Amino acid sequence: MLNTLKWLGTFLCLTGITLSAFNVFPLYLWFGLAGSGLWALVAAKTSDDPLLVVEAAAVVVYVVGILYNWIGQI
């Protein structure tokens, strides 16, 4: 199960990175959030603290970006 989450998280992160490179905003935020969220879950389940810190920080940044975009459209 963890291996599947890792691969799905990797696919989602790479999709987000690709969308970012082509400036497909804000879709890349959602893919990045989903991928980093899965990796944060894996890191928490495996007690991989350095990975958890990186991915949790990425989740926070993605959420702030999504909220900033959402609030800016109001």
C-alpha positions in Angstrom: 0.0 0.0 0.0 2.8 2.5 0.9 4.5 1.7 -2.4 1.4 2.6 -4.3 1.0 5.9 -2.3 4.7 6.7 -3.1 4.2 6.2 -6.8 0.9 8.1 -6.9 2.5 10.9 -5.0 5.4 11.0 -7.3 3.2 11.1 -10.4 1.1 13.9 -9.0 4.2 15.9 -7.9 5.8 15.5 -11.4 2.5 16.5 -13.0 2.4 19.6 -10.8 5.9 20.4 -11.7 5.2 20.0 -15.4 2.1 22.1 -15.2 4.1 24.8 -13.4 6.7 24.8 -16.1 4.0 25.6 -18.6 2.3 28.1 -16.3 -0.9 26.2 -16.0 -2.1 28.2 -13.1 -3.8 27.3 -10.7 -4.0 23.7 -11.7 -0.4 23.0 -10.8 -1.1 24.0 -7.2 -3.8 21.3 -6.9 -1.6 18.5 -8.3 1.4 19.6 -6.2 -0.8 19.7 -3.1 -2.2 16.2 -3.7 1.3 14.8 -4.4 3.0 16.4 -1.5 0.0 15.5 0.7 0.5 11.8 -0.2 4.2 12.0 0.4 3.6 13.7 3.8 1.2 10.8 4.7 3.9 8.2 3.7 6.5 10.1 5.7 4.3 10.2 8.8 3.5 6.5 8.5 7.2 5.5 8.1 8.5 8.0 10.7 10.7 9.7 8.1 11.0 13.1 9.8 13.1 15.0 7.2 10.8 14.0 4.4 7.8 14.9 6.6 9.2 18.4 7.2 9.8 19.0 3.5 6.4 17.7 2.4 4.4 19.3 5.2 6.1 22.6 4.4 5.1 22.1 0.7 1.5 21.3 1.7 1.4 24.6 3.7 2.8 26.6 0.8 0.4 25.0 -1.7 -2.6 25.7 0.6 -1.5 29.3 1.1 -1.1 29.7 -2.7 -4.6 28.2 -3.3 -6.2 30.5 -0.6 -4.3 33.5 -1.9 -5.6 32.8 -5.4 -9.1 32.1 -4.2 -9.3 35.3 -2.0 -7.8 37.3 -4.9 -10.7 36.3 -7.1 -13.4 37.5 -4.7 
